[in-house]
């Protein structure tokens, strides 16, 4: 067993968070996120931005960014088998579809790299980690993007962009505002709340084996910030728990800690 497979939250009742009905809930939530992203993007690409209130454009960009992040979080859950636990082919199809829509990623390649991250966090074998020399947030972000970006994705997005512009005759302004910009902003959101904050080294040093820390935001803001990805210690401890159940794991851990140490 790899050291990162061991649990530190020994008393959390993991079985409580994996009943059979979660297969249905997970699949429904994933389909809702994907459907919202498709419907929202299709609508926004068709609007006439010259007749659109200026104050509403930033709001729609933020909304689309949030849905983009949801696409990736859905794919991430699929990598852990949490979207459709009892049907592996459906689970992997949803994950493949989500990363394809997100940015023409290879689900198989992402899966390999993500498991390296879980088994070797904060090390030279961790693809999410910085180069070991500097933890500057900007440098780390570009290091992160370089690790995951590929010419295949660039080619795919270039073809899709030109088809949309010259064949479907979609406005370039719409493509930039509601497709390109939200995708970039989403990568920043995912990196900052899902990698940088949870995996930067604390002043007292990393706590092994997971080298992850929780960002204890209130549940609403945790959801808004990055689909509860800030509950990152809980995610590494119980990686098969879907994103929407992480607050319950965190709450149980805090309750158990207060019982053990009432002072």
Backbone torsions as a table, in degrees:
resi	resn	phi	psi	omega
1	UNK	NA	130.4	174.8
2	UNK	-67.5	146.9	-176.5
3	UNK	-59.2	-29.1	-178.8
4	UNK	-79.5	-0.2	173.4
5	UNK	-89.2	-9.9	-178.9
6	UNK	-81.4	148.0	-178.7
7	UNK	-101.5	140.6	173.7
8	UNK	-96.4	-22.0	-178.0
9	UNK	-92.0	64.9	-168.9
10	UNK	-56.7	-31.8	-171.3
11	UNK	-96.3	-1.3	176.9
12	UNK	-71.2	131.9	-177.6
13	UNK	-81.2	90.0	-176.8
14	UNK	-61.8	-37.0	-178.2
15	UNK	-59.8	-27.7	179.8
16	UNK	-61.9	-27.1	-174.3
17	UNK	-101.1	10.0	-178.2
18	UNK	-133.2	41.4	176.4
19	UNK	-68.7	163.0	-176.0
20	UNK	-61.2	-35.0	-177.0
21	UNK	-65.0	-17.7	178.2
22	UNK	-64.1	-23.0	175.6
23	UNK	-59.6	-44.2	179.2
24	UNK	-68.8	-46.9	-179.0
25	UNK	-59.9	-46.7	-178.7
26	UNK	-60.8	-42.5	-179.8
27	UNK	-66.9	-42.8	179.4
28	UNK	-63.0	-46.0	-179.9
29	UNK	-61.2	-42.7	179.0
30	UNK	-62.7	-44.4	-179.2
31	UNK	-67.1	-35.4	177.5
32	UNK	-64.2	-45.4	-179.7
33	UNK	-62.4	-47.1	179.7
34	UNK	-62.9	-43.5	-179.3
35	UNK	-64.7	-41.2	178.0
36	UNK	-62.6	-42.0	179.5
37	UNK	-62.3	-47.6	-179.5
38	UNK	-61.8	-48.8	-177.4
39	UNK	-64.5	-43.9	-178.8
40	UNK	-64.7	-45.7	-179.7
41	UNK	-63.9	-44.3	-179.8
42	UNK	-59.5	-42.6	-180.0
43	UNK	-66.7	-46.4	-176.2
44	UNK	-68.4	-31.6	178.6
45	UNK	-71.1	-18.5	-176.8
46	UNK	-96.8	-13.2	-175.3
47	UNK	-74.8	156.6	175.0
48	UNK	-92.1	105.2	-174.7
49	UNK	-66.8	-21.5	178.8
50	UNK	-70.2	-20.8	178.3
51	UNK	-105.1	6.8	-177.2
52	UNK	-92.4	132.4	178.6
53	UNK	-56.9	132.6	-177.3
54	UNK	-58.3	-37.2	-177.6
55	UNK	-68.7	-20.8	-177.1
56	UNK	-85.2	-20.9	-177.7
57	UNK	-63.1	-48.4	177.2
58	UNK	-59.2	-35.4	179.8
59	UNK	-65.7	-42.5	179.5
60	UNK	-68.2	-34.1	176.9
61	UNK	-64.5	-44.5	178.0
62	UNK	-63.3	-42.6	178.3
63	UNK	-60.0	-46.1	-179.0
64	UNK	-67.7	-35.1	175.7
65	UNK	-61.4	-43.0	179.4
66	UNK	-61.8	-40.2	178.3
67	UNK	-69.6	-36.7	175.2
68	UNK	-59.3	-45.2	178.7
69	UNK	-61.3	-39.3	176.9
70	UNK	-61.1	-37.1	176.2
71	UNK	-58.4	-47.0	-176.8
72	UNK	-70.3	-38.9	177.6
73	UNK	-62.5	-36.8	175.8
74	UNK	-61.9	-46.2	177.9
75	UNK	-62.9	-38.6	178.6
76	UNK	-61.7	-43.8	176.9
77	UNK	-62.4	-37.6	177.9
78	UNK	-62.2	-35.8	178.2
79	UNK	-62.6	-26.5	177.6
80	UNK	-98.3	8.3	177.8
81	UNK	73.5	19.3	-171.0
82	UNK	-95.2	-9.4	-179.5
83	UNK	-76.9	-46.0	179.6
84	UNK	-145.1	81.7	-168.8
85	UNK	-59.7	-34.6	-174.2
86	UNK	-90.8	-5.4	-179.1
87	UNK	-133.8	91.8	-172.2
88	UNK	-60.8	-39.7	-178.2
89	UNK	-65.0	-40.8	177.5
90	UNK	-66.0	-44.2	179.0
91	UNK	-56.1	-48.8	-177.7
92	UNK	-71.3	-31.1	175.9
93	UNK	-64.5	-44.4	178.5
94	UNK	-61.4	-43.7	178.7
95	UNK	-62.6	-43.2	179.1
96	UNK	-62.8	-44.3	179.6
97	UNK	-63.3	-43.4	-177.0
98	UNK	-62.4	-45.6	-178.6
99	UNK	-74.9	-26.9	175.0
100	UNK	-66.1	-45.8	178.0
101	UNK	-67.1	-35.6	-177.2
102	UNK	-65.4	-44.8	-177.0
103	UNK	-175.0	33.3	177.7
104	UNK	58.0	36.2	176.2
105	UNK	-78.3	157.2	170.9
106	UNK	-89.9	117.1	-179.8
107	UNK	-60.3	-41.0	-178.7
108	UNK	-62.8	-43.1	179.8
109	UNK	-68.0	-40.5	177.1
110	UNK	-62.5	-39.3	179.9
111	UNK	-61.4	-45.1	178.8
112	UNK	-60.9	-45.3	-177.6
113	UNK	-70.0	-34.8	-178.7
114	UNK	-68.7	-36.0	178.0
115	UNK	-72.0	-28.6	171.7
116	UNK	-63.7	-40.4	178.1
117	UNK	-60.7	-42.8	-178.0
118	UNK	-72.6	-32.2	-176.8
119	UNK	-89.8	-19.7	-179.1
120	UNK	-137.7	54.9	-175.9
121	UNK	-64.9	145.1	176.7
122	UNK	54.9	42.7	177.9
123	UNK	-138.4	173.8	-179.3
124	UNK	-66.4	-15.9	178.0
125	UNK	-91.4	-2.6	-179.3
126	UNK	-89.2	113.2	-178.5
127	UNK	-67.9	-16.8	179.9
128	UNK	-87.5	-8.9	-172.7
129	UNK	-87.3	158.6	176.0
130	UNK	-72.3	-177.8	-172.7
131	UNK	-77.2	1.9	179.0
132	UNK	91.3	-9.2	-178.1
133	UNK	-102.7	-38.5	179.8
134	UNK	-140.8	140.1	178.7
135	UNK	-107.8	18.8	175.9
136	UNK	-54.8	132.0	-171.3
137	UNK	-60.4	-38.7	-178.8
138	UNK	-70.8	-46.8	178.1
139	UNK	-60.7	-42.9	-179.3
140	UNK	-62.0	-40.5	179.1
141	UNK	-60.3	-47.0	-179.5
142	UNK	-68.0	-32.9	174.5
143	UNK	-64.5	-41.6	178.1
144	UNK	-61.4	-47.0	-179.5
145	UNK	-66.5	-38.9	179.2
146	UNK	-62.8	-33.5	-179.0
147	UNK	-68.6	-31.8	-173.2
148	UNK	-106.2	-21.8	-177.6
149	UNK	-78.3	149.5	180.0
150	UNK	-145.3	161.0	178.6
151	UNK	-67.7	-27.3	177.0
152	UNK	-62.5	-43.5	177.4
153	UNK	-64.6	-43.4	179.7
154	UNK	-59.5	-43.6	178.7
155	UNK	-64.1	-44.5	179.8
156	UNK	-61.1	-44.5	-178.8
157	UNK	-70.0	-34.8	178.1
158	UNK	-64.8	-44.8	178.6
159	UNK	-62.7	-46.4	-179.1
160	UNK	-62.7	-40.8	-179.1
161	UNK	-63.0	-46.6	-177.8
162	UNK	-70.7	-34.4	174.4
163	UNK	-63.5	-43.9	179.7
164	UNK	-63.8	-39.5	-175.7
165	UNK	-77.0	-46.0	-171.3
166	UNK	-99.2	-23.0	179.5
167	UNK	-98.7	-49.7	179.5
168	UNK	-84.9	-9.4	176.7
169	UNK	59.0	39.5	176.2
170	UNK	-82.7	137.9	-178.5
171	UNK	-58.3	137.3	178.2
172	UNK	-63.8	-34.2	177.3
173	UNK	-60.5	-45.3	179.1
174	UNK	-63.7	-42.2	-179.7
175	UNK	-61.8	-42.8	-179.8
176	UNK	-68.7	-47.3	-174.9
177	UNK	-69.2	-41.0	-168.6
178	UNK	-111.4	-4.0	177.9
179	UNK	-121.3	-56.2	-175.3
180	UNK	-73.7	-53.4	-176.9
181	UNK	-60.7	-46.6	177.5
182	UNK	-60.9	-34.6	178.6
183	UNK	-64.2	-42.5	178.8
184	UNK	-67.3	-46.0	179.3
185	UNK	-61.8	-36.7	178.1
186	UNK	-64.1	-38.6	178.3
187	UNK	-63.3	-36.2	176.7
188	UNK	-67.0	-44.6	179.5
189	UNK	-60.4	-47.1	-179.7
190	UNK	-63.7	-41.7	-179.7
191	UNK	-66.0	-48.0	-172.9
192	UNK	-66.6	-48.0	-175.9
193	UNK	-88.2	-21.3	-176.6
194	UNK	-105.8	-15.0	-179.7
195	UNK	-126.9	-57.3	-173.5
196	UNK	-63.8	-57.7	-178.1
197	UNK	-62.2	-46.8	-177.3
198	UNK	-73.3	-25.3	-172.4
199	UNK	-115.5	4.9	173.6
200	UNK	-71.9	148.7	-174.2
201	UNK	-73.9	124.9	176.7
202	UNK	-67.4	163.6	179.8
203	UNK	-58.9	-35.2	-178.7
204	UNK	-85.7	3.4	178.9
205	UNK	93.4	165.2	-178.9
206	UNK	-68.5	147.8	171.9
207	UNK	-100.5	113.9	180.0
208	UNK	-79.5	153.0	11.3
209	UNK	-95.3	-11.9	-168.3
210	UNK	-90.6	-18.5	178.7
211	UNK	51.2	38.8	-178.0
212	UNK	-130.2	147.0	178.1
213	UNK	-132.0	152.0	-178.8
214	UNK	-90.3	140.1	173.0
215	UNK	-99.0	99.9	-168.5
216	UNK	-79.0	64.6	175.5
217	UNK	-77.4	155.2	171.3
218	UNK	-56.8	154.7	-172.0
219	UNK	-55.1	-44.6	-178.4
220	UNK	-61.0	-49.0	-178.1
221	UNK	-71.1	-28.3	174.6
222	UNK	-63.5	-41.5	177.4
223	UNK	-65.9	-46.6	-178.3
224	UNK	-64.5	-40.2	-174.9
225	UNK	-66.3	-43.4	-177.8
226	UNK	-173.0	45.2	175.6
227	UNK	53.5	45.6	176.3
228	UNK	65.7	16.5	-179.9
229	UNK	-70.0	-12.9	175.9
230	UNK	-68.7	-21.4	173.2
231	UNK	-78.4	66.3	-165.2
232	UNK	-85.3	-32.5	175.3
233	UNK	-62.5	-41.7	178.6
234	UNK	-62.5	-38.6	178.8
235	UNK	-64.1	-44.2	-179.6
236	UNK	-69.0	-33.3	178.1
237	UNK	-68.7	-44.0	-177.3
238	UNK	-128.9	75.5	-171.2
239	UNK	-68.6	-15.2	178.9
240	UNK	-89.8	-0.5	174.7
241	UNK	-79.6	127.5	-178.9
242	UNK	-67.3	161.6	-173.9
243	UNK	-57.3	-36.2	-173.8
244	UNK	-77.3	-6.2	175.8
245	UNK	-105.5	-4.0	-178.7
246	UNK	-60.5	-37.9	176.6
247	UNK	-59.5	-35.0	179.2
248	UNK	-68.6	-37.3	176.6
249	UNK	-65.2	-44.7	178.7
250	UNK	-60.4	-45.2	-179.1
251	UNK	-61.6	-41.5	180.0
252	UNK	-66.5	-38.7	179.4
253	UNK	-64.2	-43.0	179.4
254	UNK	-64.9	-40.0	179.0
255	UNK	-62.9	-43.5	179.8
256	UNK	-66.9	-36.2	179.1
257	UNK	-66.3	-40.6	-178.8
258	UNK	-68.0	-30.9	177.4
259	UNK	-69.5	-36.6	-179.3
260	UNK	-76.2	-32.5	-177.3
261	UNK	-130.8	73.1	-175.0
262	UNK	-61.9	-22.3	179.6
263	UNK	-73.1	NA	NA
